[in-house]
Amino acid sequence: MSTNVTAKSPAPAPAGKGDSAGGDSLLKLMLDGMSRNMRQYGMLIALGLIVVLFAVWTDGDLLLPRNVSNLVLQNSYILILAIGMMLVIIAGHIDLSVGSLTAFVGAVAAVLMVEHKMAWPLAVVLCLVLGAVAGAVQGFFIAYLGIPSFIVTLAGMLTFRGLTEIFLEGQTLGPFPEGLQKVSNGFLPEVGPDTNYHNLTLLLGFAVIAFVVLQEVRDRRRQQEFALEVAPTKLFLLKLVALVAAVLTVTMMLASYKGAPVVLLILGVLVVGFGYVMRNAVIGRHVYAIGGNLPAAKLSGVRDKKVTFLVFLNMGMLAALAGLVFAARFNAASPKAGVNFELEAIAASFIGGASMSGGVGTVLGAIIGGVVLGVLNNGMNLVGVGSDWQQVIKGLVLLAAVGFDVWNKRKVGS
């Protein structure tokens, strides 16, 4: 005896339900992706909220092209320091000397260029070498003699600050040559026909967009080749659209004023270069290894002393570059230059996702953290917040960022 079973077709979905399900699915993908990458996306969301808040609070003044350009110029030296500081923190150390070292290098540059009339390109090279040597000396004490980085760099902070006073004899020294000033305050030259925009900046922005898209696609394919987990396609496309929109917006703002600042190109080269080294080069993976688990790194054959030495040498050179940019921007070297720069760089690194235990962080994260601080400073100045309350607010932001990091670790661990 056979039994015939007739399959029932599914009931048609109510009108609009399919669209709602698709939207809910996309929202779920976004939330799942963000929850798995909370450290990466958390500060980007916070930066967006801060920008929107001050844009509304200042009646749009924050996002005026001129103000965006000034934002880059005003924070360039902190961003340079933040890149180096992020590497130091990833390696499990700290550097308290960078503020004083920037002042010392600026003082030496002023003596060479202003008093001794040395050609500014040669003086720049000598100052970068001086910064590298200063970083190498500190790195030697830390890596090969085993003295804690906190103590060595605290001694360096006091030493370089005193040397700055000695070189400048307590006086402000300037002005710097025009060529060096253009490096810190100048813009890309005008080329091509009159389009009401800065043509070279537009071309540069489109090149950056193409690079970002190709890099993201390349990284995704590489992760898929190694059977690593990747974000869902819809979330990945949404991320690409957001990146392209952000770069395009900044490009149009800069192109509608004077164009891209020269120092922005320097920052771009540093971000791309150090980002590649930390992601792909052996030395970059070793920096993460010694900061994440030093005993395991040693057992794996990582030359931890050499890596630590190179990290501080690099920090010294970037501090020298920041000192030159800062001195050229204000067209003078001052004994009081660089005060609290080390704290700004450390704060930018932690806000950008670094961990006190080491082994965690990205170069781009340091830039994001520095931009958060820069937008806070700029926005609070525009609305007339006093310097006393500015310090309070920045301290609370830093505490919130580190607290979020601790909470996120505990959540992942549980």
C-alpha positions, 0 to 999 in steps of 0.5 A, spaced: 500 500 500 503 506 497 501 513 500 502 519 496 504 525 499 503 532 496 509 537 497 506 543 499 509 550 496 511 555 502 506 560 503 508 567 499 511 572 504 507 578 506 509 584 502 515 587 504 517 582 508 523 580 504 526 586 503 525 587 511 529 580 512 534 582 507 535 589 511 535 585 517 540 580 514 545 586 512 544 589 519 546 583 523 552 582 518 554 589 520 553 588 527 557 581 527 563 584 523 563 589 528 563 585 534 569 581 532 573 587 530 571 591 536 578 594 537 579 596 529 572 599 528 571 602 535 575 608 535 573 609 527 566 610 530 568 614 536 572 619 531 565 619 526 561 621 532 566 626 535 566 629 528 559 630 527 558 633 534 563 638 533 561 640 526 554 641 529 556 645 535 561 649 531 555 650 526 559 647 520 566 651 522 570 644 524 569 642 516 571 648 513 576 646 508 581 651 511 580 648 518 581 641 515 587 644 512 590 647 519 588 640 522 593 637 518 598 642 519 597 643 527 597 635 528 603 633 523 608 632 528 604 629 534 602 624 528 609 623 526 611 621 534 605 617 534 607 612 529 614 611 532 610 610 539 606 605 537 611 601 535 615 602 541 608 600 545 607 594 541 614 592 543 612 592 550 616 598 552 615 606 553 618 612 551 618 618 555 624 622 552 621 624 545 618 631 547 625 633 549 628 630 543 624 634 539 626 640 542 633 638 542 633 637 535 630 643 533 635 647 537 641 643 534 637 645 527 637 652 529 644 653 531 646 650 524 642 653 520 641 660 523 647 661 527 652 657 522 648 658 516 648 651 514 644 649 508 638 646 510 638 640 506 644 638 510 642 640 516 636 636 516 640 630 514 645 631 520 639 632 525 635 626 523 642 622 524 642 625 531 635 623 532 637 616 530 644 616 534 640 618 541 635 613 540 640 608 539 643 610 545 637 609 549 636 602 545 642 600 547 641 601 555 634 598 554 636 592 550 643 590 551 644 592 559 637 590 561 635 597 564 627 598 564 625 603 558 621 607 563 627 609 567 632 610 561 627 614 557 625 618 563 633 620 564 633 621 556 627 626 557 631 630 563 638 630 559 635 632 552 631 638 556 637 640 559 641 640 552 636 644 549 637 649 554 644 649 553 644 650 546 639 655 546 642 659 552 635 660 554 633 664 548 628 663 542 632 662 536 630 663 528 627 664 523 629 658 519 630 658 511 624 658 507 625 652 504 624 648 510 618 652 512 615 650 506 616 643 508 612 644 514 607 649 512 607 649 504 602 646 499 603 642 493 604 647 487 598 648 482 598 645 475 594 644 470 588 648 467 583 652 472 578 648 475 576 651 481 580 645 485 587 644 486 588 639 480 594 635 483 591 634 490 585 631 486 590 626 482 593 624 489 586 623 492 584 619 486 591 615 486 590 614 494 583 611 493 585 606 487 591 604 492 586 603 498 581 599 494 586 594 491 590 593 498 583 591 501 581 587 495 588 584 495 588 583 503 582 579 502 584 574 497 590 573 501 586 571 507 581 567 503 588 563 500 590 561 507 583 559 509 582 565 514 576 568 516 574 574 512 568 579 513 562 577 509 561 580 502 556 585 503 560 588 509 566 588 505 563 592 500 560 597 505 567 598 508 570 599 501 564 604 500 566 608 507 573 608 505 572 611 499 567 616 501 572 618 507 578 619 502 574 623 497 571 627 502 578 629 505 580 630 498 575 635 495 576 639 502 583 640 501 583 641 493 578 647 494 582 650 499 590 651 497 591 643 496 594 638 500 600 640 505 607 637 503 607 634 510 601 630 509 605 627 503 610 625 508 605 622 513 602 618 507 609 615 506 610 614 513 604 610 514 604 606 508 611 604 509 611 603 516 604 599 515 607 595 510 613 593 514 609 591 520 604 587 516 609 584 511 616 584 513 620 579 518 622 585 523 615 587 523 612 580 525 618 580 530 616 586 534 609 584 535 612 577 537 617 580 543 611 584 545 606 579 545 610 573 548 617 575 549 619 568 552 616 564 546 619 569 541 626 567 544 624 560 543 622 561 536 629 564 534 627 572 534 633 576 536 629 580 541 635 585 543 636 587 536 629 588 535 628 592 541 634 596 539 632 598 532 625 600 535 628 605 539 633 607 534 627 608 529 623 612 535 629 617 535 629 618 528 622 620 528 622 624 534 628 628 530 623 629 524 617 631 528 622 636 531 624 639 525 617 639 522 615 643 529 620 648 529 619 649 522 612 650 523 613 656 528 619 658 525 623 658 531 626 653 536 624 654 543 627 651 550 620 650 551 618 646 545 616 639 545 612 640 552 608 634 553 609 631 546 610 624 549 604 624 553 600 626 546 603 621 542 602 615 548 595 617 548 594 617 541 597 610 541 592 607 546 586 611 543 588 608 537 588 601 539 595 599 543 595 595 549 599 596 555 601 589 555 604 590 548 603 585 542 597 589 539 596 595 535 597 598 528 600 604 525 593 606 522 590 606 529 596 611 531 594 615 526 586 615 528 588 616 535 592 622 533 586 625 529 581 624 535 586 628 539 587 633 534 579 634 532 578 634 540 583 640 541 581 643 534 573 643 536 574 645 543 578 651 541 573 653 536 567 653 541 571 656 546 572 651 551 578 653 556 585 649 556 583 647 563 577 643 561 580 641 555 585 637 559 580 634 563 576 632 557 582 629 553 584 625 560 577 622 560 577 620 553 584 616 554 581 613 560 575 611 556 579 608 551 583 604 555 577 602 559 574 600 553 580 595 551 580 592 558 573 591 557 573 588 550 579 583 552 575 580 558 569 579 554 573 576 548 576 572 554 570 570 557 
